[in-house]
Amino acid sequence: KREPNYELTMRIAAFFGVSVDYLLGHSSEGEENKLPKSSHYEELPHMPVGGIMRPVLGSVRAGWNGNIEATYEGEMPVDRANPEEYVWMRVKGDSMEPRIFDGNYVLIHLQTIAENGDFVVSISNGDEGTVKKFEKSEHGIMLIPLNQKYSFAYIPKEKMDQFYIYGVVAEIKDVVKQYC
């Protein structure tokens, strides 16, 4: 549905061991289009495209009654100022559909405050982690799912000491669809 940029085209060609010309249909199939083993293209799949590599720190529940699973799952590129302020997490669940789907990766800007309407990764009751839309009023906080099958959670002002914002969703990525 979209044409990849030059860097992504080079990574795809390197992954399949063919030249960019062959991948784009500008040359015919044959051994002359295979890259030699010593080619600098071999390194491209391991290099970040347009960013600094940051960890995928596990998963967060898009639903209720879940915990943030803090396990290292590799790295993905971050193309933003101050990349050290970001981490990736994989989403489990469907409470944020149709915007965030089960299996999507979310780039989290690590911060403890949010604006109304932000999607946040929050922790409440000590260990329950979730990704939801954030709304704050003078009386408390609402965590709102986008999927209407789920109910919202209300944290009254007097229980705010049990609520913590881990970070704000800065980007959503469907890795499978992006590279297929």
C-alpha positions in Angstrom: 0.0 0.0 0.0 3.0 2.3 0.3 6.4 2.5 -1.3 9.3 1.9 1.2 12.0 4.5 1.6 15.5 3.9 0.4 16.8 2.6 3.7 14.0 0.1 4.1 14.4 -1.0 0.5 18.1 -1.6 1.2 17.3 -3.6 4.3 14.8 -5.8 2.5 17.3 -6.4 -0.4 20.0 -7.3 2.1 17.6 -9.7 4.0 16.8 -11.6 0.8 20.4 -11.4 -0.5 19.6 -9.6 -3.7 20.5 -6.2 -5.1 18.1 -3.2 -4.8 17.9 -3.1 -8.6 16.7 -6.7 -8.6 14.2 -6.0 -5.8 12.8 -3.0 -7.7 12.5 -5.0 -11.0 15.3 -3.2 -12.8 17.4 -6.3 -13.5 16.7 -9.9 -14.2 17.1 -12.8 -11.8 20.5 -14.5 -11.7 23.7 -14.9 -9.7 24.9 -11.4 -10.8 22.2 -10.0 -8.6 23.2 -11.9 -5.5 25.2 -9.9 -3.0 28.7 -11.3 -2.2 29.2 -12.5 1.3 31.6 -9.6 2.0 29.2 -6.9 1.0 28.5 -4.1 3.4 24.8 -4.7 2.8 25.0 -7.7 5.2 25.2 -5.3 8.1 22.0 -3.3 7.2 19.4 -5.6 8.8 21.1 -5.0 12.2 21.3 -1.2 11.9 18.5 1.0 13.0 16.5 2.7 10.3 16.1 6.4 11.1 16.7 6.0 14.8 18.5 4.7 17.9 17.7 1.2 19.1 15.7 1.1 22.3 14.6 -2.0 24.3 11.2 -3.8 24.0 10.6 -4.2 27.7 7.9 -6.8 27.6 4.1 -6.4 27.4 1.3 -4.3 28.8 -2.3 -5.4 29.0 -5.0 -3.6 26.9 -7.8 -4.8 29.2 -8.1 -5.1 33.0 -6.6 -7.3 35.7 -3.2 -7.6 34.1 0.3 -6.8 35.1 3.1 -5.2 33.1 5.3 -8.1 32.1 8.8 -6.7 32.3 10.9 -9.1 30.2 13.5 -8.0 27.6 12.2 -8.9 24.1 14.9 -7.2 21.9 15.2 -3.7 20.4 13.4 -1.5 18.0 14.4 1.9 16.5 13.3 5.2 18.0 13.5 8.2 15.7 12.8 11.0 18.2 14.7 13.6 20.2 16.1 12.2 23.5 15.6 8.5 22.5 16.8 7.4 26.0 13.4 8.7 27.3 11.5 5.9 25.4 10.9 2.2 25.6 8.8 -0.2 23.5 6.1 -2.5 24.9 4.0 -5.1 23.2 0.2 -4.8 23.7 -1.8 -7.8 24.9 -5.6 -7.6 24.6 -8.3 -5.7 22.7 -9.6 -3.0 24.9 -8.0 -0.2 22.9 -9.3 -1.4 19.5 -9.8 0.1 16.9 -6.8 2.3 17.6 -4.3 -0.2 19.3 -4.6 -3.9 18.5 -3.5 -7.0 20.3 0.2 -7.6 19.2 0.9 -4.0 18.3 4.0 -2.4 19.8 3.7 1.0 21.6 6.5 3.4 22.0 6.3 4.8 25.5 7.6 8.2 26.5 8.7 7.6 30.1 6.9 10.4 32.1 4.7 10.6 35.2 2.2 13.2 33.9 -0.3 13.2 31.1 -2.8 15.4 29.3 -6.4 14.6 28.9 -6.9 12.5 25.8 -3.4 10.9 26.0 -3.0 7.2 25.8 -1.1 6.1 28.9 0.5 3.1 30.4 -0.5 3.2 34.0 -0.1 1.2 37.2 -2.8 1.1 39.9 -3.4 -0.9 43.1 0.3 -1.6 43.3 0.8 -3.8 40.3 -2.1 -3.7 37.8 -0.8 -2.3 34.5 -2.8 -1.3 31.5 -2.9 1.0 28.5 -5.9 3.3 28.3 -7.1 6.8 27.3 -6.4 9.2 30.2 -9.0 11.8 31.5 -8.4 13.8 34.7 -10.9 16.0 36.5 -10.8 17.7 39.9 -12.5 14.6 41.4 -10.2 11.9 40.0 -9.0 10.1 37.0 -10.8 7.9 34.4 -9.1 5.3 32.4 -11.1 4.8 29.2 -11.0 1.8 26.8 -11.8 2.5 23.2 -13.5 -0.9 22.7 -17.1 -0.6 24.0 -17.1 -4.2 25.3 -15.0 -2.8 28.2 -16.0 -0.5 31.0 -13.9 2.4 32.2 -12.1 2.6 35.5 -12.5 5.5 37.8 -9.8 6.4 40.4 -11.2 8.9 42.9 -8.9 11.7 44.1 -8.6 10.1 47.6 -7.1 6.9 46.0 -4.6 8.8 43.8 -1.7 7.5 45.9 -2.4 4.0 44.4 -2.1 5.3 40.8 1.0 5.9 38.8 1.6 6.9 35.2 4.5 4.9 33.7 4.5 6.8 30.4 2.5 8.2 27.5 2.1 6.4 24.2 4.1 8.3 21.6 3.7 5.8 18.6 1.9 2.6 17.7 3.5 0.1 15.4 2.2 -3.1 13.8 5.5 -4.8 13.1 4.0 -7.7 11.2 2.1 -5.5 8.7 4.9 -3.0 8.4 7.4 -5.5 7.1 5.1 -7.8 5.1 
